[in-house]
């Protein structure tokens, strides 16, 4: 479900220059749905990633069921498929340009 590996920093810098939106920073929380007492389902937090970069995220995203790709602060690439998540923008592209 999670794929990890280090992304080439030089390649990512080229991407950041071509797509400034990749400079945005996000907080991403992954969830798992479990049966709740008394019926229904509840979301249980699995993992939270702070200050991640992704050129594929725009706006605040809640419970998207597609594929999510992002790069963590330490350069690890994470790909998640068919898992609910919340992504909150913590730094817009313009604010993140000077911070690396």
N, C-alpha and C positions, 0 to 999 in steps of 0.2 A: 504494500500500500504506500509506504514512504520510500522514495528513492533518494539516496544521498550521494554526493560526490562534490569535489571542489570545482568551481567554475573558474575558468581562466580570467584573472582580474583584468588583463589588458583587453580581452574581448569584451568584458562587461563595460569597461570604460568607453569603448567604441560605441556600444549599444546606448549607453547613457548620453553620449553626445548626439547621436542620431534621433533618439527618442527621449526627450527630457522628462516625459512622464515616468520613466524608469527611475528617476531620482526621488520619487515619492517614497516615504517610509510608512510602514503599516504595522499594526499589531494584529496578528492572526491567531485565532483560537479555534482549535479543532474539537469536534464533539462526536459522541457516539450516542445513538438512540437506544434506550433500554425500556423494557416494560415498567410502568409505574404501579405502585400499590393502588388498588382500587380500579385498575384498568387504564387504558391509554398508554402513552409513552412519555418519557422525559429525556432531555438531553444532558449527558454527563460529559464534562470537560475532560479531554484526553491530554492535550498539550497546548501551550501558549508560546508563541514566538513574538518577540518584541523587535521593533526597528528593522523589519525585513524590507527588501526591495523586490518589486515586480512590475514589469511593463504591461502585465495582463490585467491588473486590478485597476478599476476606476470607481470612484465614489465609495460609499460604505456598502458592503455586500453582506447579506445575511442568508444563511442556510442554502447556499448554492450547491447543487448536486452534481455539477460537472467536474472538470479537472482544474486544479489550482496549482500554479507553479510560482515559486518565489526563491529568493536567495537570502539566507540568514546573515546575521552580522559577521559571522566567522567565515563566510564565503561558501557555505554548504548549500547545494541546490536541493530543494524539496519539491516533490511532485506528489499530489494527493488526488485520488480519483473517487468520486461518488461518496464523499463524506461531508456532512454538514459542517459549516464553519462560519465564523464572523470575522470580517476584515474591517478594521477601523483605521482611517488615515490619521497618522500622528504628525506628519510633516509633509506639506505640499512640495511639489517639484521645485518651485522657486526657492523655498527655504532650505531644501536639502542640497542644492547645487554647491554651496560653499562647504558643506559638511561632508566629509568622507571618512 
